Amino acid sequence: MEGRDYGEVVRDGRLAAELEVLGGAPRFKCPYCKDAMGVRSKAIRARTEFRFYFDHLTARHRETCTGRKGHSPQAILARRFGLCKEGALHKAFKGWVRDSLDADPSFQETKLEERWWDIEVVKWRQPDVQTQRDGQRWAIEIQLSTTFVHVIAERMRHYRKNGGRMLWLFKDLDLDQFRLSEDDLFFANNRNAFRVTPATVARSQREGRFCLEGVWLEPRLEGGTIHDEEVRREVFFDDLTFDTCSRGIPRAYAFDYEGHKAQAERDRMAWQEEQVWSHRREAFETFYVALLRGEITDYKERDRRWEDLRRLFSPVGITLPAYAKEAPDLDRLLVIGYSIKHGQGRPMGIGFETLAELGHHAHKIWPKSLWFYRCMLRAHHQLKTVVSQDRTGKLQAKMKGVLTSLARGETTFAPHRSWDPLMLRLFPEVGPLWLADPRQVATDALKPRQQAKKPQEAMA
């Protein structure tokens, strides 16, 4: 579990592992007696993975293998709840849930504290509230006191195995005060938690929809660091998503924390890469655009500045040619790229007046660069410019021939990829287009369309 955050340890190491044990495939086993082991917690409140430890799940092995002493979970449960009567708060919560469901006509046959038998009519559970919606049975459990993780897992498995779905509700939504059993549910539930209150009951009755108060975490990226922001809001039951996470845990959530966290991680990686490449890209572009415009006339200055660029790019794994314009394949791509980006409809560093003329030249002399020409035109919205310059329509006809050739798998116009690591950093805006499979893109572009093509679509 090293390197995992606290929430992932709770979700994957505790509740998911308990469900795997119930399914007959325990993930954690004692290296000595081979008994199944679970992740248990020390009696501390700190939200850190260091509070957890492995313990045997079978009393016989716990005693003979480790010599651990103390009461079993079953004994603790019996001592804690055996002589306790149902509290007034628990009754109130069940009443609020019932009143909320009664106000929503999509729910029927709502019952409190009735047994839910398994398919074989042998084992049963007694949810706080059970109901039906669109032919689906639902169990609603209200988490008011601490509960062993294996009890939570057993309830989840019972309802799922016997044709039901479930929703856990909380007493309070103060995340900082959650006990471990509440953490077990919260982190397994895509970092969402819900409860009913007199205010949500009133809204349910006003609007005829089961209303809940919810709290969840939303990952936010700021300055290259991801932090979780707490959000609380009233939501309706029919706005919740019910699914099963990758670890097999059934969950209900209003906000998809895991999906947004994955996107935030991608954005963070992009941000970090931008920190590495932005000044390098700017330095390279400043030099090469000036070179193409003829603003650098002293060859000693040119060579000195190029050597500075070579030293700048070397630490990030890019080896530039010994001299500027020494590599023809690279120079062609740069002429095309910077002409389309900065030329304002005119090529730079080559004796042509229009981008259409540059396209004709690339088709005849630089066929391996033509795909980059096409991608840059699309990325910088220059298709209309080239179409207006291509008054005879010959370039459009040539580009259609290029697409046909690529769709057939021919290599005449297939792009060189040797400079991809550099080009993707110098022209990140073209990345998705440039990396796409030319054969597949050409095939898709040539598919017949119901409506007549616009002139610039021939360039596509």
DAURCOR-V607581 format. One record per residue. RES is the residue in one small letter. PHI is phi as a letter, one per 20 degrees, with the letter a starting at -180 (none if undefined). Layout:
BEGIN
res=RES phi=PHI
res=RES phi=PHI
END
This chain:
BEGIN
res=m phi=none
res=e phi=f
res=g phi=n
res=r phi=e
res=d phi=e
res=y phi=g
res=g phi=f
res=e phi=f
res=v phi=f
res=v phi=f
res=r phi=f
res=d phi=e
res=g phi=e
res=r phi=d
res=l phi=f
res=a phi=f
res=a phi=f
res=e phi=f
res=l phi=f
res=e phi=f
res=v phi=f
res=l phi=f
res=g phi=e
res=g phi=n
res=a phi=c
res=p phi=f
res=r phi=e
res=f phi=d
res=k phi=c
res=c phi=f
res=p phi=f
res=y phi=e
res=c phi=d
res=k phi=m
res=d phi=f
res=a phi=f
res=m phi=c
res=g phi=c
res=v phi=e
res=r phi=d
res=s phi=c
res=k phi=f
res=a phi=e
res=i phi=c
res=r phi=d
res=a phi=f
res=r phi=e
res=t phi=b
res=e phi=f
res=f phi=f
res=r phi=f
res=f phi=e
res=y phi=b
res=f phi=e
res=d phi=b
res=h phi=f
res=l phi=e
res=t phi=d
res=a phi=g
res=r phi=f
res=h phi=f
res=r phi=f
res=e phi=f
res=t phi=e
res=c phi=e
res=t phi=d
res=g phi=m
res=r phi=f
res=k phi=d
res=g phi=p
res=h phi=f
res=s phi=f
res=p phi=g
res=q phi=f
res=a phi=f
res=i phi=f
res=l phi=f
res=a phi=f
res=r phi=f
res=r phi=f
res=f phi=d
res=g phi=f
res=l phi=d
res=c phi=e
res=k phi=e
res=e phi=f
res=g phi=f
res=a phi=f
res=l phi=f
res=h phi=f
res=k phi=f
res=a phi=f
res=f phi=f
res=k phi=f
res=g phi=f
res=w phi=f
res=v phi=f
res=r phi=f
res=d phi=f
res=s phi=f
res=l phi=f
res=d phi=f
res=a phi=f
res=d phi=d
res=p phi=f
res=s phi=f
res=f phi=d
res=q phi=c
res=e phi=l
res=t phi=f
res=k phi=c
res=l phi=d
res=e phi=l
res=e phi=d
res=r phi=f
res=w phi=d
res=w phi=e
res=d phi=f
res=i phi=f
res=e phi=e
res=v phi=l
res=v phi=d
res=k phi=d
res=w phi=b
res=r phi=c
res=q phi=c
res=p phi=f
res=d phi=g
res=v phi=c
res=q phi=c
res=t phi=b
res=q phi=c
res=r phi=b
res=d phi=l
res=g phi=m
res=q phi=d
res=r phi=f
res=w phi=c
res=a phi=d
res=i phi=d
res=e phi=d
res=i phi=d
res=q phi=e
res=l phi=d
res=s phi=c
res=t phi=f
res=t phi=c
res=f phi=f
res=v phi=f
res=h phi=f
res=v phi=f
res=i phi=g
res=a phi=f
res=e phi=f
res=r phi=f
res=m phi=g
res=r phi=f
res=h phi=f
res=y phi=f
res=r phi=f
res=k phi=f
res=n phi=d
res=g phi=m
res=g phi=c
res=r phi=c
res=m phi=b
res=l phi=c
res=w phi=e
res=l phi=d
res=f phi=d
res=k phi=f
res=d phi=c
res=l phi=c
res=d phi=e
res=l phi=g
res=d phi=f
res=q phi=d
res=f phi=f
res=r phi=e
res=l phi=f
res=s phi=f
res=e phi=f
res=d phi=f
res=d phi=g
res=l phi=f
res=f phi=f
res=f phi=f
res=a phi=f
res=n phi=e
res=n phi=l
res=r phi=l
res=n phi=c
res=a phi=b
res=f phi=c
res=r phi=b
res=v phi=d
res=t phi=b
res=p phi=g
res=a phi=f
res=t phi=f
res=v phi=f
res=a phi=f
res=r phi=f
res=s phi=g
res=q phi=f
res=r phi=f
res=e phi=d
res=g phi=m
res=r phi=c
res=f phi=f
res=c phi=d
res=l phi=c
res=e phi=e
res=g phi=c
res=v phi=c
res=w phi=b
res=l phi=d
res=e phi=c
res=p phi=f
res=r phi=c
res=l phi=d
res=e phi=c
res=g phi=m
res=g phi=n
res=t phi=d
res=i phi=e
res=h phi=c
res=d phi=e
res=e phi=d
res=e phi=f
res=v phi=c
res=r phi=c
res=r phi=a
res=e phi=e
res=v phi=c
res=f phi=d
res=f phi=g
res=d phi=f
res=d phi=e
res=l phi=f
res=t phi=d
res=f phi=d
res=d phi=b
res=t phi=c
res=c phi=f
res=s phi=f
res=r phi=e
res=g phi=n
res=i phi=e
res=p phi=f
res=r phi=b
res=a phi=c
res=y phi=b
res=a phi=e
res=f phi=c
res=d phi=e
res=y phi=f
res=e phi=f
res=g phi=f
res=h phi=f
res=k phi=f
res=a phi=f
res=q phi=f
res=a phi=f
res=e phi=f
res=r phi=f
res=d phi=f
res=r phi=f
res=m phi=f
res=a phi=f
res=w phi=f
res=q phi=f
res=e phi=f
res=e phi=f
res=q phi=f
res=v phi=f
res=w phi=d
res=s phi=f
res=h phi=f
res=r phi=f
res=r phi=f
res=e phi=f
res=a phi=f
res=f phi=f
res=e phi=f
res=t phi=g
res=f phi=f
res=y phi=f
res=v phi=f
res=a phi=f
res=l phi=f
res=l phi=f
res=r phi=e
res=g phi=m
res=e phi=e
res=i phi=d
res=t phi=d
res=d phi=e
res=y phi=f
res=k phi=f
res=e phi=f
res=r phi=g
res=d phi=f
res=r phi=f
res=r phi=f
res=w phi=f
res=e phi=f
res=d phi=f
res=l phi=f
res=r phi=f
res=r phi=f
res=l phi=f
res=f phi=e
res=s phi=f
res=p phi=f
res=v phi=d
res=g phi=n
res=i phi=d
res=t phi=d
res=l phi=f
res=p phi=g
res=a phi=f
res=y phi=c
res=a phi=f
res=k phi=m
res=e phi=f
res=a phi=d
res=p phi=g
res=d phi=f
res=l phi=f
res=d phi=f
res=r phi=f
res=l phi=f
res=l phi=f
res=v phi=g
res=i phi=f
res=g phi=f
res=y phi=f
res=s phi=f
res=i phi=f
res=k phi=f
res=h phi=c
res=g phi=e
res=q phi=l
res=g phi=n
res=r phi=c
res=p phi=f
res=m phi=c
res=g phi=m
res=i phi=b
res=g phi=f
res=f phi=c
res=e phi=e
res=t phi=c
res=l phi=f
res=a phi=f
res=e phi=f
res=l phi=f
res=g phi=f
res=h phi=f
res=h phi=f
res=a phi=f
res=h phi=f
res=k phi=e
res=i phi=d
res=w phi=d
res=p phi=f
res=k phi=f
res=s phi=e
res=l phi=f
res=w phi=f
res=f phi=f
res=y phi=g
res=r phi=f
res=c phi=f
res=m phi=f
res=l phi=g
res=r phi=f
res=a phi=f
res=h phi=d
res=h phi=l
res=q phi=d
res=l phi=f
res=k phi=f
res=t phi=f
res=v phi=f
res=v phi=f
res=s phi=f
res=q phi=f
res=d phi=e
res=r phi=f
res=t phi=e
res=g phi=m
res=k phi=f
res=l phi=f
res=q phi=f
res=a phi=f
res=k phi=f
res=m phi=f
res=k phi=f
res=g phi=f
res=v phi=f
res=l phi=f
res=t phi=f
res=s phi=f
res=l phi=f
res=a phi=f
res=r phi=f
res=g phi=n
res=e phi=f
res=t phi=d
res=t phi=g
res=f phi=d
res=a phi=f
res=p phi=f
res=h phi=f
res=r phi=d
res=s phi=f
res=w phi=d
res=d phi=g
res=p phi=g
res=l phi=f
res=m phi=f
res=l phi=f
res=r phi=e
res=l phi=f
res=f phi=c
res=p phi=f
res=e phi=f
res=v phi=d
res=g phi=g
res=p phi=g
res=l phi=f
res=w phi=f
res=l phi=e
res=a phi=f
res=d phi=f
res=p phi=g
res=r phi=f
res=q phi=f
res=v phi=f
res=a phi=f
res=t phi=f
res=d phi=f
res=a phi=f
res=l phi=e
res=k phi=f
res=p phi=f
res=r phi=d
res=q phi=f
res=q phi=e
res=a phi=f
res=k phi=f
res=k phi=f
res=p phi=g
res=q phi=f
res=e phi=f
res=a phi=f
res=m phi=f
res=a phi=f
END
